[in-house]
Amino acid sequence: VTIDQVMAAAGLTRGGFYAHFKNKEALFVACVENGMSLLSSPVLAKLRKAELSGSDWVTSFAELYLSRVHIDNPELGCALPTLSSEVSRSGDQARAAFS
């Protein structure tokens, strides 16, 4: 994907890209950071409220991850499988954001 394609999809100009990001890598790092924060916040918040530990925590995590709501709403889904192949070919910043 080119910067022009990204900006056209956003309805913005190429010049606008550089007002927010140094380069494509910086955009990707921001995407990884956002994806990881979206993953951890709702799922882990539910598990923290339940005050679970050990195998109960793992079971509850699996149930949430495999729930119909999670499966039917991929935009709310896990960034790990989606981004893992791209992150492996990216720079240190993207890998750090992913871990």
Biopython code that builds the backbone (N, CA, C, O; Angstrom):
import numpy as np
from Bio.PDB.StructureBuilder import StructureBuilder

atoms = [
    (1, "VAL", "N", (0.845, -1.173, 0.000)),
    (1, "VAL", "CA", (0.000, 0.000, 0.000)),
    (1, "VAL", "C", (0.888, 1.233, 0.000)),
    (1, "VAL", "O", (1.859, 1.312, 0.752)),
    (2, "THR", "N", (0.552, 2.178, -0.837)),
    (2, "THR", "CA", (1.340, 3.409, -0.912)),
    (2, "THR", "C", (0.752, 4.481, 0.009)),
    (2, "THR", "O", (-0.393, 4.381, 0.450)),
    (3, "ILE", "N", (1.550, 5.494, 0.287)),
    (3, "ILE", "CA", (1.076, 6.626, 1.084)),
    (3, "ILE", "C", (-0.100, 7.291, 0.374)),
    (3, "ILE", "O", (-1.079, 7.673, 1.015)),
    (4, "ASP", "N", (-0.006, 7.431, -0.941)),
    (4, "ASP", "CA", (-1.111, 8.031, -1.698)),
    (4, "ASP", "C", (-2.405, 7.233, -1.521)),
    (4, "ASP", "O", (-3.476, 7.820, -1.369)),
    (5, "GLN", "N", (-2.315, 5.914, -1.539)),
    (5, "GLN", "CA", (-3.501, 5.074, -1.359)),
    (5, "GLN", "C", (-4.088, 5.230, 0.043)),
    (5, "GLN", "O", (-5.305, 5.320, 0.208)),
    (6, "VAL", "N", (-3.221, 5.262, 1.043)),
    (6, "VAL", "CA", (-3.678, 5.437, 2.425)),
    (6, "VAL", "C", (-4.403, 6.765, 2.573)),
    (6, "VAL", "O", (-5.488, 6.835, 3.150)),
    (7, "MET", "N", (-3.791, 7.809, 2.047)),
    (7, "MET", "CA", (-4.372, 9.140, 2.203)),
    (7, "MET", "C", (-5.650, 9.301, 1.389)),
    (7, "MET", "O", (-6.578, 9.980, 1.829)),
    (8, "ALA", "N", (-5.711, 8.690, 0.217)),
    (8, "ALA", "CA", (-6.941, 8.745, -0.580)),
    (8, "ALA", "C", (-8.079, 8.054, 0.173)),
    (8, "ALA", "O", (-9.206, 8.549, 0.188)),
    (9, "ALA", "N", (-7.786, 6.915, 0.795)),
    (9, "ALA", "CA", (-8.807, 6.205, 1.571)),
    (9, "ALA", "C", (-9.274, 7.033, 2.765)),
    (9, "ALA", "O", (-10.428, 6.936, 3.183)),
    (10, "ALA", "N", (-8.373, 7.844, 3.308)),
    (10, "ALA", "CA", (-8.714, 8.706, 4.449)),
    (10, "ALA", "C", (-9.342, 10.020, 4.000)),
    (10, "ALA", "O", (-9.830, 10.791, 4.826)),
    (11, "GLY", "N", (-9.331, 10.278, 2.691)),
    (11, "GLY", "CA", (-9.874, 11.526, 2.171)),
    (11, "GLY", "C", (-8.971, 12.720, 2.431)),
    (11, "GLY", "O", (-9.440, 13.852, 2.548)),
    (12, "LEU", "N", (-7.675, 12.461, 2.520)),
    (12, "LEU", "CA", (-6.696, 13.514, 2.805)),
    (12, "LEU", "C", (-5.619, 13.545, 1.730)),
    (12, "LEU", "O", (-5.563, 12.671, 0.865)),
    (13, "THR", "N", (-4.773, 14.554, 1.793)),
    (13, "THR", "CA", (-3.696, 14.689, 0.807)),
    (13, "THR", "C", (-2.419, 14.035, 1.304)),
    (13, "THR", "O", (-2.262, 13.765, 2.495)),
    (14, "ARG", "N", (-1.515, 13.786, 0.376)),
    (14, "ARG", "CA", (-0.215, 13.211, 0.719)),
    (14, "ARG", "C", (0.529, 14.116, 1.696)),
    (14, "ARG", "O", (1.179, 13.628, 2.620)),
    (15, "GLY", "N", (0.438, 15.421, 1.498)),
    (15, "GLY", "CA", (1.092, 16.362, 2.406)),
    (15, "GLY", "C", (0.574, 16.247, 3.828)),
    (15, "GLY", "O", (1.322, 16.435, 4.787)),
    (16, "GLY", "N", (-0.701, 15.939, 3.960)),
    (16, "GLY", "CA", (-1.290, 15.757, 5.281)),
    (16, "GLY", "C", (-0.687, 14.584, 6.032)),
    (16, "GLY", "O", (-0.626, 14.586, 7.262)),
    (17, "PHE", "N", (-0.248, 13.593, 5.293)),
    (17, "PHE", "CA", (0.383, 12.422, 5.917)),
    (17, "PHE", "C", (1.587, 12.850, 6.729)),
    (17, "PHE", "O", (1.751, 12.440, 7.879)),
    (18, "TYR", "N", (2.426, 13.673, 6.130)),
    (18, "TYR", "CA", (3.679, 14.062, 6.775)),
    (18, "TYR", "C", (3.471, 15.038, 7.930)),
    (18, "TYR", "O", (4.401, 15.293, 8.695)),
    (19, "ALA", "N", (2.275, 15.583, 8.065)),
    (19, "ALA", "CA", (1.969, 16.396, 9.242)),
    (19, "ALA", "C", (1.768, 15.509, 10.475)),
    (19, "ALA", "O", (1.849, 15.977, 11.611)),
    (20, "HIS", "N", (1.504, 14.216, 10.231)),
    (20, "HIS", "CA", (1.231, 13.292, 11.329)),
    (20, "HIS", "C", (2.280, 12.203, 11.499)),
    (20, "HIS", "O", (2.506, 11.724, 12.610)),
    (21, "PHE", "N", (2.919, 11.813, 10.406)),
    (21, "PHE", "CA", (3.862, 10.698, 10.452)),
    (21, "PHE", "C", (5.134, 11.038, 9.691)),
    (21, "PHE", "O", (5.101, 11.722, 8.668)),
    (22, "LYS", "N", (6.260, 10.546, 10.211)),
    (22, "LYS", "CA", (7.550, 10.780, 9.558)),
    (22, "LYS", "C", (7.657, 9.968, 8.268)),
    (22, "LYS", "O", (8.201, 10.440, 7.270)),
    (23, "ASN", "N", (7.127, 8.733, 8.302)),
    (23, "ASN", "CA", (7.211, 7.827, 7.157)),
    (23, "ASN", "C", (6.189, 6.695, 7.342)),
    (23, "ASN", "O", (5.432, 6.687, 8.313)),
    (24, "LYS", "N", (6.176, 5.744, 6.403)),
    (24, "LYS", "CA", (5.229, 4.633, 6.490)),
    (24, "LYS", "C", (5.477, 3.774, 7.720)),
    (24, "LYS", "O", (4.535, 3.247, 8.313)),
    (25, "GLU", "N", (6.729, 3.631, 8.101)),
    (25, "GLU", "CA", (7.051, 2.842, 9.294)),
    (25, "GLU", "C", (6.400, 3.468, 10.533)),
    (25, "GLU", "O", (5.867, 2.752, 11.380)),
    (26, "ALA", "N", (6.440, 4.793, 10.639)),
    (26, "ALA", "CA", (5.820, 5.475, 11.784)),
    (26, "ALA", "C", (4.306, 5.251, 11.794)),
    (26, "ALA", "O", (3.711, 5.079, 12.858)),
    (27, "LEU", "N", (3.690, 5.252, 10.626)),
    (27, "LEU", "CA", (2.261, 4.954, 10.529)),
    (27, "LEU", "C", (1.992, 3.527, 10.993)),
    (27, "LEU", "O", (1.046, 3.284, 11.743)),
    (28, "PHE", "N", (2.811, 2.596, 10.554)),
    (28, "PHE", "CA", (2.622, 1.200, 10.937)),
    (28, "PHE", "C", (2.793, 1.019, 12.444)),
    (28, "PHE", "O", (2.027, 0.288, 13.072)),
    (29, "VAL", "N", (3.788, 1.679, 13.021)),
    (29, "VAL", "CA", (3.989, 1.603, 14.475)),
    (29, "VAL", "C", (2.740, 2.110, 15.196)),
    (29, "VAL", "O", (2.299, 1.501, 16.170)),
    (30, "ALA", "N", (2.174, 3.211, 14.728)),
    (30, "ALA", "CA", (0.951, 3.748, 15.337)),
    (30, "ALA", "C", (-0.203, 2.750, 15.206)),
    (30, "ALA", "O", (-1.001, 2.599, 16.131)),
    (31, "CYS", "N", (-0.290, 2.078, 14.073)),
    (31, "CYS", "CA", (-1.335, 1.067, 13.875)),
    (31, "CYS", "C", (-1.146, -0.115, 14.821)),
    (31, "CYS", "O", (-2.113, -0.616, 15.395)),
    (32, "VAL", "N", (0.093, -0.556, 14.982)),
    (32, "VAL", "CA", (0.386, -1.672, 15.887)),
    (32, "VAL", "C", (0.040, -1.276, 17.322)),
    (32, "VAL", "O", (-0.611, -2.036, 18.038)),
    (33, "GLU", "N", (0.474, -0.092, 17.737)),
    (33, "GLU", "CA", (0.177, 0.372, 19.098)),
    (33, "GLU", "C", (-1.326, 0.440, 19.337)),
    (33, "GLU", "O", (-1.813, 0.022, 20.387)),
    (34, "ASN", "N", (-2.053, 0.963, 18.365)),
    (34, "ASN", "CA", (-3.505, 1.054, 18.497)),
    (34, "ASN", "C", (-4.138, -0.335, 18.550)),
    (34, "ASN", "O", (-5.005, -0.595, 19.385)),
    (35, "GLY", "N", (-3.708, -1.213, 17.668)),
    (35, "GLY", "CA", (-4.248, -2.572, 17.653)),
    (35, "GLY", "C", (-4.008, -3.307, 18.951)),
    (35, "GLY", "O", (-4.891, -4.009, 19.444)),
    (36, "MET", "N", (-2.832, -3.154, 19.503)),
    (36, "MET", "CA", (-2.511, -3.831, 20.752)),
    (36, "MET", "C", (-3.300, -3.241, 21.921)),
    (36, "MET", "O", (-3.722, -3.976, 22.814)),
    (37, "SER", "N", (-3.500, -1.936, 21.924)),
    (37, "SER", "CA", (-4.272, -1.328, 23.019)),
    (37, "SER", "C", (-5.735, -1.739, 22.942)),
    (37, "SER", "O", (-6.379, -1.931, 23.973)),
    (38, "LEU", "N", (-6.262, -1.875, 21.739)),
    (38, "LEU", "CA", (-7.648, -2.315, 21.586)),
    (38, "LEU", "C", (-7.824, -3.752, 22.036)),
    (38, "LEU", "O", (-8.868, -4.116, 22.577)),
    (39, "LEU", "N", (-6.805, -4.568, 21.813)),
    (39, "LEU", "CA", (-6.866, -5.965, 22.236)),
    (39, "LEU", "C", (-6.896, -6.063, 23.748)),
    (39, "LEU", "O", (-7.740, -6.759, 24.313)),
    (40, "SER", "N", (-5.989, -5.378, 24.397)),
    (40, "SER", "CA", (-5.836, -5.583, 25.829)),
    (40, "SER", "C", (-6.930, -4.933, 26.658)),
    (40, "SER", "O", (-7.329, -5.484, 27.685)),
    (41, "SER", "N", (-7.420, -3.788, 26.245)),
    (41, "SER", "CA", (-8.330, -3.071, 27.136)),
    (41, "SER", "C", (-9.659, -3.782, 27.414)),
    (41, "SER", "O", (-9.955, -4.008, 28.588)),
    (42, "PRO", "N", (-10.477, -4.149, 26.428)),
    (42, "PRO", "CA", (-11.769, -4.738, 26.783)),
    (42, "PRO", "C", (-11.663, -6.147, 27.361)),
    (42, "PRO", "O", (-12.362, -6.484, 28.317)),
    (43, "VAL", "N", (-10.800, -6.957, 26.788)),
    (43, "VAL", "CA", (-10.678, -8.343, 27.239)),
    (43, "VAL", "C", (-10.112, -8.396, 28.650)),
    (43, "VAL", "O", (-10.673, -9.056, 29.524)),
    (44, "LEU", "N", (-9.006, -7.707, 28.870)),
    (44, "LEU", "CA", (-8.379, -7.760, 30.182)),
    (44, "LEU", "C", (-9.212, -7.055, 31.243)),
    (44, "LEU", "O", (-9.183, -7.450, 32.408)),
    (45, "ALA", "N", (-9.947, -6.026, 30.866)),
    (45, "ALA", "CA", (-10.814, -5.343, 31.833)),
    (45, "ALA", "C", (-11.873, -6.303, 32.372)),
    (45, "ALA", "O", (-12.154, -6.309, 33.571)),
    (46, "LYS", "N", (-12.451, -7.100, 31.503)),
    (46, "LYS", "CA", (-13.453, -8.074, 31.947)),
    (46, "LYS", "C", (-12.832, -9.106, 32.877)),
    (46, "LYS", "O", (-13.433, -9.493, 33.880)),
    (47, "LEU", "N", (-11.638, -9.546, 32.542)),
    (47, "LEU", "CA", (-10.989, -10.559, 33.368)),
    (47, "LEU", "C", (-10.559, -9.988, 34.717)),
    (47, "LEU", "O", (-10.626, -10.683, 35.731)),
    (48, "ARG", "N", (-10.121, -8.739, 34.739)),
    (48, "ARG", "CA", (-9.737, -8.110, 36.014)),
    (48, "ARG", "C", (-10.945, -7.956, 36.932)),
    (48, "ARG", "O", (-10.848, -8.177, 38.139)),
    (49, "LYS", "N", (-12.081, -7.576, 36.356)),
    (49, "LYS", "CA", (-13.305, -7.427, 37.156)),
    (49, "LYS", "C", (-13.689, -8.744, 37.814)),
    (49, "LYS", "O", (-14.167, -8.765, 38.949)),
    (50, "ALA", "N", (-13.481, -9.822, 37.111)),
    (50, "ALA", "CA", (-13.854, -11.136, 37.625)),
    (50, "ALA", "C", (-12.881, -11.626, 38.695)),
    (50, "ALA", "O", (-13.179, -12.586, 39.406)),
    (51, "GLU", "N", (-11.728, -10.983, 38.816)),
    (51, "GLU", "CA", (-10.703, -11.353, 39.799)),
    (51, "GLU", "C", (-10.373, -12.842, 39.740)),
    (51, "GLU", "O", (-10.407, -13.544, 40.750)),
    (52, "LEU", "N", (-10.062, -13.296, 38.558)),
    (52, "LEU", "CA", (-9.727, -14.701, 38.346)),
    (52, "LEU", "C", (-8.224, -14.906, 38.382)),
    (52, "LEU", "O", (-7.449, -13.962, 38.228)),
    (53, "SER", "N", (-7.826, -16.142, 38.586)),
    (53, "SER", "CA", (-6.406, -16.475, 38.506)),
    (53, "SER", "C", (-6.258, -17.904, 38.003)),
    (53, "SER", "O", (-7.214, -18.680, 37.989)),
    (54, "GLY", "N", (-5.052, -18.229, 37.596)),
    (54, "GLY", "CA", (-4.735, -19.588, 37.170)),
    (54, "GLY", "C", (-5.595, -20.093, 36.034)),
    (54, "GLY", "O", (-5.860, -19.384, 35.063)),
    (55, "SER", "N", (-6.026, -21.336, 36.176)),
    (55, "SER", "CA", (-6.784, -21.978, 35.097)),
    (55, "SER", "C", (-8.137, -21.308, 34.866)),
    (55, "SER", "O", (-8.653, -21.341, 33.749)),
    (56, "ASP", "N", (-8.726, -20.697, 35.904)),
    (56, "ASP", "CA", (-9.991, -19.981, 35.712)),
    (56, "ASP", "C", (-9.796, -18.784, 34.788)),
    (56, "ASP", "O", (-10.650, -18.491, 33.950)),
    (57, "TRP", "N", (-8.659, -18.089, 34.945)),
    (57, "TRP", "CA", (-8.346, -16.942, 34.084)),
    (57, "TRP", "C", (-8.185, -17.402, 32.639)),
    (57, "TRP", "O", (-8.739, -16.792, 31.724)),
    (58, "VAL", "N", (-7.431, -18.470, 32.435)),
    (58, "VAL", "CA", (-7.190, -18.986, 31.081)),
    (58, "VAL", "C", (-8.503, -19.426, 30.443)),
    (58, "VAL", "O", (-8.753, -19.138, 29.272)),
    (59, "THR", "N", (-9.332, -20.114, 31.198)),
    (59, "THR", "CA", (-10.626, -20.566, 30.680)),
    (59, "THR", "C", (-11.506, -19.382, 30.293)),
    (59, "THR", "O", (-12.119, -19.385, 29.225)),
    (60, "SER", "N", (-11.570, -18.378, 31.148)),
    (60, "SER", "CA", (-12.385, -17.194, 30.849)),
    (60, "SER", "C", (-11.851, -16.433, 29.648)),
    (60, "SER", "O", (-12.625, -15.949, 28.822)),
    (61, "PHE", "N", (-10.524, -16.324, 29.544)),
    (61, "PHE", "CA", (-9.928, -15.656, 28.388)),
    (61, "PHE", "C", (-10.310, -16.394, 27.109)),
    (61, "PHE", "O", (-10.716, -15.771, 26.128)),
    (62, "ALA", "N", (-10.182, -17.716, 27.117)),
    (62, "ALA", "CA", (-10.529, -18.511, 25.934)),
    (62, "ALA", "C", (-12.003, -18.345, 25.579)),
    (62, "ALA", "O", (-12.350, -18.231, 24.403)),
    (63, "GLU", "N", (-12.868, -18.331, 26.583)),
    (63, "GLU", "CA", (-14.301, -18.161, 26.324)),
    (63, "GLU", "C", (-14.597, -16.795, 25.708)),
    (63, "GLU", "O", (-15.393, -16.694, 24.775)),
    (64, "LEU", "N", (-13.962, -15.749, 26.225)),
    (64, "LEU", "CA", (-14.144, -14.413, 25.646)),
    (64, "LEU", "C", (-13.607, -14.351, 24.223)),
    (64, "LEU", "O", (-14.256, -13.811, 23.327)),
    (65, "TYR", "N", (-12.418, -14.907, 24.025)),
    (65, "TYR", "CA", (-11.772, -14.858, 22.712)),
    (65, "TYR", "C", (-12.576, -15.627, 21.668)),
    (65, "TYR", "O", (-12.653, -15.215, 20.510)),
    (66, "LEU", "N", (-13.167, -16.735, 22.073)),
    (66, "LEU", "CA", (-13.915, -17.583, 21.143)),
    (66, "LEU", "C", (-15.418, -17.304, 21.160)),
    (66, "LEU", "O", (-16.191, -18.053, 20.562)),
    (67, "SER", "N", (-15.832, -16.245, 21.832)),
    (67, "SER", "CA", (-17.258, -15.933, 21.925)),
    (67, "SER", "C", (-17.832, -15.530, 20.564)),
    (67, "SER", "O", (-17.103, -15.092, 19.674)),
    (68, "ARG", "N", (-19.124, -15.682, 20.424)),
    (68, "ARG", "CA", (-19.815, -15.330, 19.180)),
    (68, "ARG", "C", (-19.626, -13.845, 18.874)),
    (68, "ARG", "O", (-19.431, -13.479, 17.715)),
    (69, "VAL", "N", (-19.680, -12.988, 19.886)),
    (69, "VAL", "CA", (-19.494, -11.544, 19.680)),
    (69, "VAL", "C", (-18.113, -11.269, 19.088)),
    (69, "VAL", "O", (-17.979, -10.471, 18.161)),
    (70, "HIS", "N", (-17.100, -11.925, 19.619)),
    (70, "HIS", "CA", (-15.733, -11.723, 19.126)),
    (70, "HIS", "C", (-15.591, -12.245, 17.697)),
    (70, "HIS", "O", (-14.957, -11.605, 16.858)),
    (71, "ILE", "N", (-16.171, -13.385, 17.431)),
    (71, "ILE", "CA", (-16.081, -13.992, 16.099)),
    (71, "ILE", "C", (-16.850, -13.168, 15.065)),
    (71, "ILE", "O", (-16.384, -12.996, 13.938)),
    (72, "ASP", "N", (-18.023, -12.660, 15.441)),
    (72, "ASP", "CA", (-18.874, -11.920, 14.503)),
    (72, "ASP", "C", (-18.446, -10.474, 14.278)),
    (72, "ASP", "O", (-18.988, -9.806, 13.398)),
    (73, "ASN", "N", (-17.500, -9.988, 15.043)),
    (73, "ASN", "CA", (-17.050, -8.600, 14.932)),
    (73, "ASN", "C", (-15.538, -8.546, 14.772)),
    (73, "ASN", "O", (-14.831, -8.201, 15.719)),
    (74, "PRO", "N", (-15.032, -8.880, 13.591)),
    (74, "PRO", "CA", (-13.580, -8.934, 13.412)),
    (74, "PRO", "C", (-12.886, -7.597, 13.656)),
    (74, "PRO", "O", (-11.702, -7.568, 13.993)),
    (75, "GLU", "N", (-13.609, -6.494, 13.489)),
    (75, "GLU", "CA", (-12.999, -5.189, 13.745)),
    (75, "GLU", "C", (-12.679, -5.007, 15.225)),
    (75, "GLU", "O", (-11.872, -4.150, 15.584)),
    (76, "LEU", "N", (-13.297, -5.798, 16.075)),
    (76, "LEU", "CA", (-13.008, -5.766, 17.508)),
    (76, "LEU", "C", (-12.036, -6.871, 17.900)),
    (76, "LEU", "O", (-11.736, -7.064, 19.078)),
    (77, "GLY", "N", (-11.558, -7.582, 16.911)),
    (77, "GLY", "CA", (-10.771, -8.773, 17.157)),
    (77, "GLY", "C", (-9.328, -8.539, 17.538)),
    (77, "GLY", "O", (-8.884, -7.416, 17.779)),
    (78, "CYS", "N", (-8.642, -9.607, 17.579)),
    (78, "CYS", "CA", (-7.266, -9.658, 18.045)),
    (78, "CYS", "C", (-6.291, -9.187, 16.968)),
    (78, "CYS", "O", (-6.333, -9.647, 15.826)),
    (79, "ALA", "N", (-5.426, -8.275, 17.349)),
    (79, "ALA", "CA", (-4.426, -7.756, 16.417)),
    (79, "ALA", "C", (-3.252, -8.715, 16.240)),
    (79, "ALA", "O", (-2.502, -8.597, 15.271)),
    (80, "LEU", "N", (-3.086, -9.649, 17.149)),
    (80, "LEU", "CA", (-1.915, -10.526, 17.095)),
    (80, "LEU", "C", (-1.801, -11.318, 15.792)),
    (80, "LEU", "O", (-0.779, -11.205, 15.116)),
    (81, "PRO", "N", (-2.800, -12.113, 15.411)),
    (81, "PRO", "CA", (-2.637, -12.867, 14.167)),
    (81, "PRO", "C", (-2.645, -11.984, 12.928)),
    (81, "PRO", "O", (-2.002, -12.298, 11.926)),
    (82, "THR", "N", (-3.374, -10.884, 13.003)),
    (82, "THR", "CA", (-3.475, -9.983, 11.862)),
    (82, "THR", "C", (-2.154, -9.300, 11.560)),
    (82, "THR", "O", (-1.780, -9.153, 10.396)),
    (83, "LEU", "N", (-1.451, -8.888, 12.589)),
    (83, "LEU", "CA", (-0.236, -8.091, 12.408)),
    (83, "LEU", "C", (1.063, -8.879, 12.501)),
    (83, "LEU", "O", (2.111, -8.366, 12.109)),
    (84, "SER", "N", (1.030, -10.099, 13.002)),
    (84, "SER", "CA", (2.274, -10.815, 13.302)),
    (84, "SER", "C", (3.200, -10.977, 12.104)),
    (84, "SER", "O", (4.409, -10.799, 12.247)),
    (85, "SER", "N", (2.679, -11.305, 10.940)),
    (85, "SER", "CA", (3.567, -11.495, 9.786)),
    (85, "SER", "C", (4.177, -10.178, 9.330)),
    (85, "SER", "O", (5.334, -10.142, 8.910)),
    (86, "GLU", "N", (3.407, -9.095, 9.409)),
    (86, "GLU", "CA", (3.942, -7.781, 9.026)),
    (86, "GLU", "C", (4.976, -7.289, 10.031)),
    (86, "GLU", "O", (6.011, -6.743, 9.650)),
    (87, "VAL", "N", (4.694, -7.484, 11.301)),
    (87, "VAL", "CA", (5.616, -7.028, 12.343)),
    (87, "VAL", "C", (6.947, -7.754, 12.229)),
    (87, "VAL", "O", (8.000, -7.157, 12.455)),
    (88, "SER", "N", (6.913, -9.026, 11.884)),
    (88, "SER", "CA", (8.163, -9.789, 11.782)),
    (88, "SER", "C", (9.086, -9.238, 10.703)),
    (88, "SER", "O", (10.296, -9.460, 10.750)),
    (89, "ARG", "N", (8.529, -8.527, 9.736)),
    (89, "ARG", "CA", (9.341, -7.943, 8.658)),
    (89, "ARG", "C", (9.600, -6.456, 8.876)),
    (89, "ARG", "O", (10.154, -5.786, 8.004)),
    (90, "SER", "N", (9.205, -5.942, 10.027)),
    (90, "SER", "CA", (9.310, -4.508, 10.291)),
    (90, "SER", "C", (10.488, -4.192, 11.196)),
    (90, "SER", "O", (11.232, -5.075, 11.621)),
    (91, "GLY", "N", (10.631, -2.910, 11.474)),
    (91, "GLY", "CA", (11.736, -2.440, 12.289)),
    (91, "GLY", "C", (11.532, -2.666, 13.776)),
    (91, "GLY", "O", (10.515, -3.205, 14.212)),
    (92, "ASP", "N", (12.524, -2.242, 14.540)),
    (92, "ASP", "CA", (12.532, -2.447, 15.984)),
    (92, "ASP", "C", (11.349, -1.784, 16.683)),
    (92, "ASP", "O", (10.795, -2.350, 17.626)),
    (93, "GLN", "N", (10.955, -0.595, 16.234)),
    (93, "GLN", "CA", (9.845, 0.106, 16.892)),
    (93, "GLN", "C", (8.534, -0.666, 16.765)),
    (93, "GLN", "O", (7.777, -0.769, 17.731)),
    (94, "ALA", "N", (8.269, -1.200, 15.598)),
    (94, "ALA", "CA", (7.037, -1.971, 15.400)),
    (94, "ALA", "C", (7.080, -3.246, 16.229)),
    (94, "ALA", "O", (6.074, -3.628, 16.826)),
    (95, "ARG", "N", (8.230, -3.909, 16.273)),
    (95, "ARG", "CA", (8.351, -5.128, 17.079)),
    (95, "ARG", "C", (8.179, -4.824, 18.564)),
    (95, "ARG", "O", (7.561, -5.603, 19.290)),
    (96, "ALA", "N", (8.720, -3.701, 19.017)),
    (96, "ALA", "CA", (8.574, -3.319, 20.428)),
    (96, "ALA", "C", (7.114, -3.016, 20.756)),
    (96, "ALA", "O", (6.631, -3.389, 21.825)),
    (97, "ALA", "N", (6.416, -2.349, 19.858)),
    (97, "ALA", "CA", (5.004, -2.029, 20.081)),
    (97, "ALA", "C", (4.152, -3.290, 20.111)),
    (97, "ALA", "O", (3.129, -3.337, 20.794)),
    (98, "PHE", "N", (4.567, -4.298, 19.382)),
    (98, "PHE", "CA", (3.824, -5.552, 19.277)),
    (98, "PHE", "C", (4.004, -6.432, 20.509)),
    (98, "PHE", "O", (3.129, -7.231, 20.841)),
    (99, "SER", "N", (5.133, -6.283, 21.178)),
    (99, "SER", "CA", (5.426, -7.188, 22.304)),
    (99, "SER", "C", (4.862, -6.720, 23.616)),
    (99, "SER", "O", (5.036, -7.387, 24.636)),
]
sb = StructureBuilder()
sb.init_structure("model")
sb.init_model(0)
sb.init_chain("A")
sb.init_seg("    ")
for serial, (resi, resn, name, xyz) in enumerate(atoms, 1):
    if name == "N":
        sb.init_residue(resn, " ", resi, " ")
    sb.init_atom(name, np.array(xyz, "f"), 0.0, 1.0, " ", f" {name:<3s}", serial, name[0])
structure = sb.get_structure()
